[in-house]
Amino acid sequence: RRQRQMCIRDRVRAYALLAANVFALTAAFGVLSRSAQIDTLTSSMEILSTTGGTYIKGLAKDMQIASGGAIDLAQSFRQVSLAASAGLNTSEIEGLTQVAKGAAISLGRDLPDAMDRIFRGAIKLEPEILDEIGLFIRVDEAAQKYADSNNKVASSLSQAEKRQGFLNEILEQGKNKF
């Protein structure tokens, strides 16, 4: 009977050791997988920087630093690549980052969520996304203001000009509000 209890204890220990090793291997695989994703993002950013003329890798690192470490490099790469592919320039990306940081602090939200909402709202011209973060901007009003400041008629604005007017309003309202 005693020998049987020792055998059961040995099996329990062996299963516990096996489970611990499986958990450790799974965690190690996760780390390596995330590292590979960052390497892939880095390579992609270098290619995009070469073709787009903006040093995205440096801008992503600057964005991460500006966030006070609240976002990781992978999140920063995603935001910068999205913004750069939409045609935003460095100062606009930096401005949106500052608005997102101010909104996150003012509203007690996490910065990655605030950045995602600000950048998606600006790029897709979606005021509803911005409403959720406290910026109330209307596409038509922003277009009219942009047209007025450029001596144009709002109905004659191109989609790019409407987007620029909308972006200008986000930056202005965000700066004033946050």
C-alpha positions in Angstrom: 0.0 0.0 0.0 2.8 2.4 0.9 4.6 1.6 -2.4 1.4 2.3 -4.3 1.0 5.8 -2.6 4.6 6.6 -3.5 3.9 5.5 -7.1 0.9 7.8 -7.2 2.9 10.7 -5.8 5.6 10.1 -8.4 3.0 10.2 -11.1 1.5 13.4 -9.8 4.9 15.0 -9.6 5.7 13.9 -13.2 2.4 15.3 -14.5 3.0 18.6 -12.6 6.5 18.8 -14.1 5.2 18.0 -17.5 2.5 20.7 -17.2 5.0 23.2 -16.0 7.3 22.5 -18.9 4.4 22.7 -21.4 3.4 26.1 -19.9 7.0 27.3 -20.1 7.4 26.2 -23.8 4.1 27.8 -24.7 5.1 31.1 -23.1 8.5 30.9 -24.8 6.8 30.3 -28.2 4.6 33.3 -27.6 7.6 35.5 -26.9 9.4 34.3 -30.0 6.2 34.7 -32.1 5.7 38.3 -31.0 9.4 39.0 -31.6 9.0 37.6 -35.2 6.0 39.8 -35.7 8.0 42.9 -34.6 10.8 41.9 -37.0 8.4 41.6 -39.8 6.8 45.0 -38.9 10.3 46.5 -38.8 11.2 45.2 -42.3 7.8 46.4 -43.7 8.4 49.8 -42.2 11.8 50.1 -43.8 10.3 49.2 -47.2 7.4 51.7 -46.7 9.8 54.4 -45.5 12.0 53.9 -48.7 9.0 54.1 -51.0 7.1 56.8 -49.1 10.0 59.1 -48.2 9.0 59.2 -44.5 11.3 57.5 -41.9 8.5 55.5 -40.4 10.7 53.4 -38.1 12.0 56.6 -36.4 8.6 58.2 -36.3 7.2 55.0 -34.6 9.9 55.1 -32.0 9.2 58.8 -31.4 5.5 58.0 -31.0 6.3 55.3 -28.5 8.5 57.8 -26.5 5.9 60.5 -26.7 3.4 58.1 -25.2 5.6 57.7 -22.2 5.9 54.0 -22.9 2.1 53.6 -22.8 2.2 51.9 -26.3 4.6 49.3 -27.4 6.7 49.4 -30.6 4.3 47.1 -32.5 1.3 49.3 -31.7 3.3 52.4 -32.7 4.3 50.8 -36.0 0.7 49.9 -36.8 -0.6 53.5 -36.1 2.2 55.1 -38.1 2.0 52.8 -41.1 -1.8 53.3 -41.2 -1.4 57.1 -41.0 1.4 57.2 -43.5 -0.5 55.0 -46.0 -3.4 57.4 -45.7 -1.1 60.3 -46.7 -0.6 62.0 -43.3 2.7 63.8 -42.9 5.0 63.7 -39.9 3.6 66.8 -38.2 0.0 65.6 -38.6 0.9 62.2 -37.1 2.7 63.8 -34.2 -0.3 66.2 -33.8 -2.8 63.3 -33.7 -0.6 61.5 -31.2 -0.6 64.5 -28.9 -4.4 64.8 -29.2 -4.8 61.1 -28.4 -2.5 61.4 -25.4 -4.4 64.4 -24.1 -7.7 62.7 -24.6 -6.5 59.5 -22.8 -5.3 61.5 -19.8 -8.4 63.8 -19.7 -10.9 61.0 -20.1 -9.1 58.3 -18.1 -8.8 56.0 -21.2 -5.9 53.8 -22.2 -3.7 55.5 -24.8 -3.8 52.7 -27.4 -7.6 52.9 -27.5 -7.5 56.7 -27.7 -4.9 56.6 -30.5 -6.8 54.0 -32.4 -10.0 56.0 -32.3 -8.3 59.3 -33.2 -6.4 57.9 -36.1 -9.2 55.8 -37.5 -11.6 58.7 -37.1 -9.3 61.1 -38.9 -8.3 58.7 -41.7 -11.8 57.3 -42.4 -13.6 60.7 -41.9 -15.8 59.1 -39.2 -17.1 61.6 -36.7 -18.9 58.9 -34.7 -15.6 57.3 -33.7 -14.3 60.8 -32.5 -17.6 61.5 -30.7 -16.8 58.5 -28.4 -13.5 60.2 -27.3 -15.0 63.7 -26.8 -14.3 65.4 -30.1 -17.4 66.5 -31.9 -16.5 67.4 -35.5 -18.8 67.3 -38.5 -17.5 66.7 -41.9 -19.6 69.3 -43.6 -18.7 72.0 -41.1 -15.0 71.1 -41.3 -15.2 71.2 -45.1 -16.9 74.6 -45.1 -14.3 76.0 -42.8 -11.5 74.7 -44.9 -13.1 76.0 -48.1 -13.6 79.5 -46.5 -9.9 79.6 -45.4 -8.8 78.7 -48.9 -11.2 81.0 -50.8 -13.1 78.0 -52.3 -16.7 76.8 -52.4 -17.2 73.8 -50.2 -19.0 71.8 -52.9 -15.9 72.1 -55.1 -13.5 70.5 -52.6 -11.9 67.2 -53.5 -12.0 64.3 -51.1 -8.4 65.0 -50.1 -9.3 68.6 -49.3 -12.3 67.5 -47.2 -10.1 65.0 -45.4 -7.6 67.8 -44.7 -10.3 70.1 -43.4 -11.5 67.3 -41.1 -8.0 66.6 -39.9 -7.4 70.3 -39.3 -10.5 70.4 -37.1 -9.4 67.3 -35.1 -6.0 68.9 -34.5 -7.5 72.3 -33.5 -10.3 71.0 -31.4 -8.1 68.4 -29.8 -5.4 71.0 -29.0 -8.0 73.3 -27.4 -9.9 70.7 -25.6 -7.1 68.4 -24.2 
